[in-house]
Amino acid sequence: MRWKDLFSPITHMDTKQVELFIESQPEGTYTLLDVRQPREYEKAHIPGSKLIPLPQLLNRVAELDPEKPVIVY
């Protein structure tokens, strides 16, 4: 299974669209998923995001709430 198969449907959003989505949704109703490496996350990340490095995603997908939209960056 490819990691992209975990997220369906896959929709591309540019930065502005993500900002508008976040502003229009109550906190806790979506997941911001940072798939970068811990060192990158520690340098800077979107507040409230969850870190699951991409190589670990298949093994940790159960940590995500399937009822919430996931924004992956």
Backbone as CSV, one residue per row, in Angstrom:
resi,resn,N_x,N_y,N_z,CA_x,CA_y,CA_z,C_x,C_y,C_z
1,MET,0.846,-1.179,0.000,0.000,0.000,0.000,0.889,1.240,0.000
2,ARG,0.521,2.203,-0.812,1.233,3.473,-0.830,0.600,4.405,0.186
3,TRP,1.397,5.307,0.760,0.860,6.205,1.787,-0.242,7.083,1.240
4,LYS,-0.196,7.445,-0.037,-1.252,8.277,-0.607,-2.601,7.549,-0.610
5,ASP,-2.578,6.232,-0.622,-3.818,5.451,-0.598,-4.545,5.575,0.739
6,LEU,-3.851,6.055,1.764,-4.459,6.201,3.081,-5.421,7.379,3.136
7,PHE,-5.239,8.344,2.257,-6.003,9.580,2.288,-6.816,9.704,1.023
8,SER,-8.101,9.511,1.143,-8.960,9.540,-0.026,-10.211,10.338,0.293
9,PRO,-10.691,11.193,-0.540,-10.042,11.583,-1.792,-8.890,12.541,-1.518
10,ILE,-7.929,12.504,-2.402,-6.780,13.392,-2.286,-7.107,14.676,-3.027
11,THR,-7.033,15.785,-2.314,-7.295,17.091,-2.890,-6.072,17.959,-2.669
12,HIS,-5.694,18.678,-3.692,-4.566,19.601,-3.562,-5.104,20.958,-3.136
13,MET,-4.466,21.541,-2.136,-4.827,22.878,-1.679,-3.555,23.708,-1.652
14,ASP,-3.646,24.935,-2.158,-2.484,25.813,-2.038,-2.485,26.439,-0.645
15,THR,-1.445,27.188,-0.345,-1.288,27.765,0.991,-2.479,28.614,1.403
16,LYS,-2.954,29.444,0.515,-4.089,30.320,0.833,-5.348,29.504,1.132
17,GLN,-5.582,28.456,0.350,-6.756,27.607,0.579,-6.670,26.917,1.945
18,VAL,-5.491,26.475,2.321,-5.313,25.845,3.636,-5.578,26.868,4.739
19,GLU,-5.042,28.068,4.585,-5.279,29.116,5.580,-6.771,29.400,5.731
20,LEU,-7.476,29.517,4.618,-8.917,29.778,4.664,-9.668,28.621,5.306
21,PHE,-9.268,27.394,4.983,-9.902,26.212,5.581,-9.726,26.235,7.095
22,ILE,-8.489,26.456,7.555,-8.205,26.466,8.990,-8.990,27.562,9.694
23,GLU,-9.060,28.730,9.083,-9.800,29.847,9.684,-11.298,29.577,9.759
24,SER,-11.808,28.770,8.838,-13.256,28.551,8.774,-13.728,27.335,9.580
25,GLN,-12.795,26.561,10.121,-13.151,25.340,10.845,-12.877,25.486,12.333
26,PRO,-13.742,24.952,13.176,-13.456,24.969,14.615,-12.200,24.140,14.927
27,GLU,-11.428,24.606,15.886,-10.240,23.871,16.305,-10.637,22.465,16.757
28,GLY,-9.853,21.486,16.368,-10.111,20.108,16.757,-10.979,19.328,15.783
29,THR,-11.427,19.979,14.708,-12.285,19.275,13.748,-11.505,18.774,12.533
30,TYR,-10.211,18.982,12.522,-9.344,18.536,11.437,-7.973,18.225,12.046
31,THR,-7.133,17.535,11.288,-5.783,17.218,11.734,-4.788,17.836,10.770
32,LEU,-3.835,18.578,11.301,-2.704,19.059,10.519,-1.587,18.055,10.720
33,LEU,-1.159,17.413,9.669,-0.162,16.349,9.766,1.133,16.788,9.100
34,ASP,2.172,16.913,9.885,3.499,17.273,9.397,4.260,15.973,9.168
35,VAL,4.666,15.724,7.939,5.343,14.463,7.602,6.849,14.647,7.387
36,ARG,7.355,15.801,7.837,8.787,16.045,7.707,9.542,15.323,8.828
37,GLN,10.842,15.483,8.846,11.671,14.862,9.869,11.633,15.681,11.159
38,PRO,11.861,15.047,12.312,11.788,15.756,13.594,12.629,17.033,13.640
39,ARG,13.805,17.011,13.067,14.670,18.196,13.079,13.993,19.367,12.360
40,GLU,13.330,19.079,11.244,12.621,20.128,10.509,11.433,20.641,11.323
41,TYR,10.704,19.721,11.948,9.554,20.076,12.781,9.976,20.974,13.941
42,GLU,11.103,20.643,14.575,11.583,21.429,15.712,11.970,22.842,15.295
43,LYS,12.488,22.990,14.070,12.885,24.326,13.579,11.662,25.211,13.396
44,ALA,10.620,24.666,12.808,9.398,25.431,12.560,8.290,24.475,12.140
45,HIS,7.097,24.734,12.654,5.929,23.951,12.257,4.676,24.772,12.509
46,ILE,3.592,24.341,11.914,2.318,25.018,12.120,1.822,24.637,13.513
47,PRO,1.498,25.621,14.353,1.002,25.307,15.694,-0.194,24.351,15.634
48,GLY,-0.166,23.355,16.496,-1.244,22.383,16.561,-1.067,21.195,15.632
49,SER,0.024,21.192,14.860,0.223,20.078,13.934,0.761,18.856,14.661
50,LYS,0.507,17.703,14.070,0.974,16.423,14.613,2.125,15.950,13.737
51,LEU,3.213,15.546,14.346,4.372,15.057,13.608,4.317,13.540,13.472
52,ILE,4.277,13.075,12.238,4.501,11.666,11.922,5.371,11.673,10.667
53,PRO,6.684,11.461,10.816,7.555,11.486,9.647,7.071,10.502,8.572
54,LEU,7.186,10.918,7.335,6.668,10.126,6.219,7.100,8.661,6.250
55,PRO,8.370,8.345,6.549,8.745,6.926,6.579,7.988,6.113,7.644
56,GLN,7.417,6.776,8.647,6.698,6.087,9.726,5.185,6.056,9.512
57,LEU,4.713,6.749,8.502,3.276,6.967,8.353,2.467,5.675,8.255
58,LEU,2.877,4.734,7.445,2.108,3.491,7.317,1.960,2.764,8.651
59,ASN,3.003,2.802,9.465,2.961,2.112,10.760,2.211,2.887,11.837
60,ARG,1.986,4.190,11.617,1.371,5.024,12.657,0.027,5.606,12.243
61,VAL,-0.506,5.175,11.128,-1.750,5.747,10.620,-2.898,5.605,11.621
62,ALA,-2.856,4.621,12.491,-3.912,4.429,13.487,-3.969,5.581,14.486
63,GLU,-2.935,6.414,14.536,-2.926,7.575,15.436,-3.805,8.708,14.916
64,LEU,-4.260,8.600,13.675,-5.085,9.642,13.072,-6.559,9.292,13.213
65,ASP,-7.375,10.283,13.472,-8.817,10.089,13.598,-9.420,9.996,12.196
66,PRO,-9.974,8.846,11.834,-10.518,8.680,10.480,-11.749,9.542,10.211
67,GLU,-12.334,10.107,11.251,-13.520,10.959,11.097,-13.167,12.412,10.775
68,LYS,-11.900,12.767,10.897,-11.485,14.155,10.676,-10.723,14.287,9.359
69,PRO,-10.937,15.405,8.652,-10.100,15.672,7.488,-8.642,15.833,7.929
70,VAL,-7.722,15.381,7.089,-6.300,15.486,7.397,-5.642,16.366,6.339
71,ILE,-4.950,17.396,6.800,-4.168,18.252,5.915,-2.711,17.854,6.118
72,VAL,-2.106,17.322,5.075,-0.746,16.809,5.145,0.214,17.812,4.534
73,TYR,1.290,18.096,5.258,2.335,18.951,4.687,3.709,18.464,5.100
